[in-house]
Amino acid sequence: MTPEIRKIVTFDEETLIEGFRKTEQPWRMFAVAAVVTNPWAGRFVDDLGSDIRAFGPVLGQILTERIIALAGGGEKIEAYGKAAVVGLDGEIEHASGLIHTLRFGNFYREAVQAKSYLSFTNTRGPANAPIMIPLMDKNDAGRRSHYLTVQFSIPDAPRADEIVVVLGGASGGRPHHRIGDRYQDLKELGHDLENPAAV
């Protein structure tokens, strides 16, 4: 079984002035979404595994190829994330199932040569529901400049029996970042940077 994709939607935002000050270079945040039929809509299914294994690689490859092309190459993506929104005849588990599998996410991780995990949201909503993709630095989870959120919506998706599956990215962090990184807080609080949980 392969996913039935009704449409693919791209989002691309380029900011030239942020906080009343020009950016040194254009700051881009972007996303690619696939609107797919939910194979489990309207019923309870005990075993989601076979469809997840079938859908994950197809969606992972398609969306990764599209977002890499949109960015102009994997090296142009500094922050990344993923999201899914399931329609009203589906469960949060359905949204989660399609994005929380290495068969999906590894395509993107490998394409951008990332070390960090893919931050995520999995939500439920009607058509035009907000799609929010939290981003983080692809190599440094403590780099707060890259804590970002891509937000957009699709006027006719998800339908009740659909899932919107999304990858997001950014060309860099916030242009005028000035709140410091996580490591300074840890140091000031007396934590071991090699073992942050230790006091």
VENWO-V14023 format. One record per helix or strand of 3 or more residues. SS is the DSSP state (a for helix, b for strand). FROM is the first residue (numbers start at 1). TO is the last residue. If there is no record, write none. Layout:
SS|FROM|TO + SS|FROM|TO
This chain:
b|5|18 + b|21|37 + a|49|71 + a|74|76 + b|79|86 + a|92|99 + a|102|112 + b|119|124 + b|131|137 + a|144|146 + b|148|152 + b|162|170 + a|182|188
